[in-house]
């Protein structure tokens, strides 16, 4: 079986750690309405910056709170490591579970997005779009591990 696109199994545990930290931090940040600059601001290179009180600029050093970027990076890298690392006993059955979970997550994610496009507006829609960056990966991980757990119970 061809598993050339999967990462080694040893990256799965660090992936879970990053994913769990990122998801919990993201939930807490939204729940308690913590601002991205809660821990201060850092100077960063912005390829493009558009501000309310400043003119648009390209390739400029700006001051920005990094909390939301760090949380997003943890979720994305952790999710990729968890979702796309080989299992200990990777075989064709597990590959089929992985593929069906990936297809299912695409359908569910875009179904939710279509619903949001039709029924959700203004800044709430912007929040839905931000969550939508992560939901496909999270749906895939949840579905794959549920199917994997069910298959191991047989």
N, C-alpha and C positions, 0 to 999 in steps of 0.2 A: 504494500500500500504506500502511496506517495504522500508523505507528510512534510514536504520541503518548506511549506509556508508556516508550519507550527514552530513555536519556540520550545527550547528544552524544558522539561518538567521542573527543574530546579528553580525556575523563575516564578512558579506559581505561588509559593508562600510569600515572597516579597510583594507580589502583585496583590494578594489578599490584604496585606498590611496597608499598602498605599490606598487601595480601593476603600477599605473600611474607614481609614482616617479621613479620606477625602469626602466620603458620603456623610459621615457624622459631622465633620466640620461644616460642610455645605448646608446640612439641615439646621445646625445650630446658628450659622450665620444668617439664614433666612428667618428662622423662628424668632431670634432675638434682635433681628434687624441690625446686625453689626455691619458697619460701613467697611469698605475695602481698605480704607486708610486707618483702621482701628489701631494698628501697630506702627503707624507713621507712614511717611511717603518715602519713596526712593527715586533717584534719578534713573530713568530708563530711556533707551532709544526707541522713539516712535517712528515707524515707517510713515504713518499718516496720523495726524491728530486734528480733530475737529472739536472746538470748544464753544461753550455758550458765549464767553466773553472775549475770546481770542480768535484770531483769523486762522483759517485752515493752513496747515503746514505739512511739509514732507521732510522726512529724515531730520528730526529735531529731538533734542534731549528734553524730556519733560519730567515733572515730578508726579508720581502715581502711586496709589495704594496697591500693594501686590497680593493682598490676601485672597481675593477672588481668583487671580491667575494661578496662585499656588494650589488652591483647592481644585481648580479645574485640571491642572496638570496631574495631580495625584489621582483624580478619578479616571482620567483618560489613560495614563500609563498603567495604573493598577488594573483597570478594566481590560486593557489589551493583554496584559500579562496573564490575568486569570482566564480570560476567554480563549486565548489562542496559544496556551501552553499545552504540550502533549500530556495525556494522562499516563499513568504508570504502565497501563496495558492498552496502548492505543491500537485499535484494530478497525476493520471496515464498519462494524456496527457502530462504534463510537463516532467514526467519521460521518455516518449517516445521521446520527443524533445531532451532531454538531451542525451539519448542513440544514437539517429540518428546523433546528432552533434558530439558526441565522435567518432563514427565509421567514419563519413565523415572526421573528422580532421586527423585520422590515415591514411586514404587513401591518402588525399591530401599531408600530410607531407611526407609520404614515396614515393609518386610520385615525389615530388620535390627532395627528396634525391636520388632517382634513376637517375633522370635527371642530378643532380650534379655529381654523381659518373661517369657517362659516359662522360660528357662534361666539367667539371671544374677540374683544376689540381693545384698542388703546394700549396702555402700558401693561395690562394683564396679558395681552397677546405677546408682548415683548418678553415677559417672564416665561411664558409657555415656550417660546422659541429658545430661550436660554436652557431650560430644562430639556428641550428636545435635542440639544447637543449630546446629551448623555444617555437618554432613555433607550435608544436602540441597543447600545452596548450593554446596558444594565438588563434590559429585557432578554437579550441573548444569553447572558450569563445565568440569569435566574432560570430561564426555560431549559437550558442545556443541563444545568446541575439537577434540576427536578427530574428530568428524563433519565439522567445518569443514575440518580438515586433509585428511581423506580425500577430501572433495568437491573440494578444490583440486588434488589429485594427478591427477584424471581428465583 
